Amino acid sequence: MVGTMEQIIQYLFKQDKTKKYEVKEVKKKRSTNANNYFWRLLQELCEVQNLDTIEEYKKRVKELGIFRRFRIEPKDVKTFEIMWQDKGIAWFCEIADTEYIGNVEFKIIHAYYGSSSFNSKQMSRLIDNLVQDCQAIGIETKNRAEIDSLLKEWDKW
């Protein structure tokens, strides 16, 4: 059959109009070991230092500077924040500045990505900083070879 994707989908699924179908690209699931290791280590550090895990996470991600900058009208900021944070607990944003174009006010938003979306280089920086802090207070960590092994799997999609 030749036709648009919509025509093909309609043809394939016209037999049962009571059901809804979703067509999407199938991707190989990423190994979550590096991210799981990061979160486990972060929780351990936060327990020892009596810190809030999510706030400590946000601080570390902000230090890496992995974000996207958006210019948004003030009336749309709350909606944007809700949509961005809906991606997961570790996705957050903040108002960084105010800018005017003519007489129109815009808020400059820094929208930080969750670590699950990081590439291996970014994840390595996040883990390395955490490992240093953990080792400084006596928390046992994996050795470099083990961490490298986790990161090697990270980029294999």
Buried (B, 14 or more C-beta within 10 A) or exposed (E): EEEEEEEEEEEEEEEEEEEEEEEEEEEEEBBBEBBEBBBEBBBBBBEEEEBEBEEBBBEBBBEBEBBEEBEBEEEBBEEBBEEBBEBEEBBBBBEBEEEEEEEEEBBBBBBBBBBBBBEBEBBBBBBEEBBEBBEEEEBEBBEEEEBEBBBEBBBEE
